[in-house]
Amino acid sequence: MGKKPRTLSKKKDIKRPKTSHKPGPPAERIDKKGNVKRKNHVKDKQPVEASSPSSSGCSFEENLDSVPVEHGSSGGDSSVVNLLDALGSDNPKLAAMYRKRQREQSGLSSSDEEQDDFKSANDSLSGGDYTDEQESGNESGPSDPDENYDEEIMENGDEESAEDYPEIYSDGDDKETSSSFDSHLARSLTKEEVFKLKDPKWKFKWEMPENDVPLSKWVGTGEPISKEPRTDMASSLKEKIYKHWININKTSAPSDINSSRENFFFSLFSTYRDIMHCNKKPFYMKGGEEDSFIMDAYLLHTLNHVYRTRELVIKNDTKLNKLEGGKEEVLASDAYVDQGFTRPKVLLLLPLRSIALRVVLRLIQLTPLTNKDNVEHLDRFTDEFGAIDDEEKDKNDSSSQGRSKPADFRTLFGGNNNDHFMLGIKFTKRTMKLYSDFYTSDIIVASPLGLVTKIGETEFDKEKDVDYLSSIEVLVIDHADVIVMQNWTHVNTVFDHLNRTPSKQHGTDIMRIRPWYLDGQAQFYRQTILFGSHLNPDINALFNRLCVSYQGKAKLVSEYKGVLPKILLQVQQIYERFNPSSIIDADDARLDYFCKKVMYVAFLFFFQGGIMIFISSYFEFVRIRNFLKSQNASFCLLGEYTKQSDISRARVWFFEGKRKIMLYTERAHFYHRYKIRGIQNLIIYSLPERKEFYPEIINMLDASRNMICNVLFSRFDLLKLERIVGTAAAKRMLSSEKDMFVFS
């Protein structure tokens, strides 16, 4: 049986906030007379591009002369005032605690005068502020553990505690208190640091070669990372997790494991910097080994973060149960400030159910055996995330599917490719529970579409909310390149709702909320880890603007050789550069250049048909379609939203010459990988995001004497261009005075 919901102390001056009251009200100050003065409070709707503070070694352009500084303030005072406001700021004992905390934060040690001040507050309370019931000895007892945790760790009628299971929750070593987890979350940002984080100027000052990825190097802010053999996994991981990881990799010697690629990435993740690696070879592109050790590293890091979070809460629960001071003792000390607004601390954003299946099954393997003797609802999970319906299975198993589709397509889409899912995972004393309620989960695994659907429901049903996103401290986005092919705007929507102040209390003990949550600084403590096979402007913009960990950033920068050697046909590729004045005008400039120059020539010389126009985005697809309609051109469509019956008909019409032009989008090719017959001339209106598509599309040209491929590009297409023609060639093409380049 679970315990009843906890309630705050029933003392007269300690009032439980109403459910509708949001934690973290506008900041206040208490003057010398004890009056409360409210300061203007501006709530940031969205974090802006930021950088890490100078004290962490990260590089800012100094701009501190204009920073308003209040001497003797640590930046965390407002959170205490928020608590006083929520609990009743007229309580003299709480006010005395607050003054004591101010003196401690100013660097003053405790004195007899402070103790007398605190004692006098106690005397004033006992002199008449207690009710008759409290005076008779029936006052509220010591603080109970946070209900978000203690009700969920009850197994077989026993409450979990650090003393009962030291082998799980404590390694029995002092190194536990000096981990990167403790130092990261215990850090208090100063006002100067917060000011710079809200208006940063990033400078990546150090770089380090990445020997395992050709033509690549790591760059970052803060202290440089090292690739020398290290033992960070042994020193930073929970002992239970580390020993279990050694056991499942027992074929390797410990020395080899400690110097492995997993160790390097784990060391990188454990710095709690924001990380972007957008040159990862995915498992479906014959990169299974690289993908696996990177996945192991971030799963070990997130698992370690969850374990340490729960260990800290459970230890403090045990201590609080032995205290006599109750809630007031919590307020007077920072020792018990260990929680966020809600329990979930890790969010894994993944594109497909089949990939989620792969990640979660590996997470189960990496979880120490004592915690997964019973993985609840595992059968349901494998059925829902591993199975595909009969119709889709028949299509995937057909002989034509097996012969015509590339191996990477069959690997990626061979499983359950549903992109709408959400899953909560909760760790208890002896079990790992799948499909747990989101508010009682430690890890949430979701697709961007699944989360956006939940967010959308809150707009129509005010009883629903997504406050479980308010306390995410580690966010991992894996296979971002696949998410780009779905809808990247969903990721931006998710970021808009991360680390917001929740609309409800959700049973949280506000006295144990970390100060930086109450101060609205949670986004500066959130670590974002982002992986993909390639970089695009949307991913780059999100990393630059919305990933604002105060610890700094590190990213992999790569150069490319290009994919032109993979073109098997002797095709004349004519690259034509247009020059928009700004990125805002780029789309209009591209359409204008295409209509006046490229398509005009196509109508004159290629009237016999067989013209395919390849388009990267659906927005461009609609614009070209409307233009062709206005010209009464003979064309057919093959886009991501085209019905299957229309697709079959369009392919036949184009091959037989009944339609002179075909519009084909990159997303349609990504999801279907059609083999288009009858292509005589190719116009690439916008370069594909995925470099492997470029030779695939050109190799579909029918062998003829005058095969021509026209390619449009501008300086804003550098990221795409360098992956196709090579970094060196792309830079020459953008800096040259000429506007036309020919490859053959």
Secondary structure, 3 states (H helix, E strand, C coil): CCCCCCCCCCCCCCCCCCCCCCCCCCCEEECCCCCEEECCCCCCCCCCCCCCCHHHCCCCCCCCCCCCCCCCCCCCHHHHHHHHHHHCCCCHHHHHHHHHHHHHHCCCCCCHHHHHHHHHHHHHHHCCCCCHHHHHHHCCCCCCCCHHHHCCCEECCEECCCCCCHHHHCCCCHHHHHCHHHHHHHCCCCHHHHHHHHCCCCCCCEEEECCCCCCEEEEECCCCCCCCCCCHHHHHCCHHHHHHHHHHCCCCCHHHHHCCHHHHHHHHHCCCCEEEECCCCCHHHCCHHHHHHHHHHHHHHHHHHHHHHHHHHHHHHHHHCCCCCCHHHHHHCCCCCCECCCCCCEEEECCCHHHHHHHHHHHHHHCCHHHCCEEECHHHHHHHHHCCCHHHHHHHHCHHHHHHCCHHHHHHHCCCCCCCCEEEEEECCCEEEECCCHHHCCEEEECHHHHHHHHHHHHHCCCCCCHHHCCCCEEEECCHHHHHHHCCHHHHHHHHCCCCCCCCCCCCCHHHECHHHHCCCHHHCCEEEEECCCCCHHHHHHHHHHCCCCCCEEEEEECCCCCHHHCCCCCEEEEEECCCCCHHHHHHHHHHHHHHHHHHHHHHHCCCCCEEEEECCHHHHHHHHHHHHHCCCCEEEECCCCCHHHHHHHHHHHHHCCCCEEEEEHHHHHHHCCCCCCCCEEEECCCCCCCCHHHHHHCCCCCCCCCEEEEEECHHHHHHHHHHHCHHHHHHHHHCCCCEEEEC
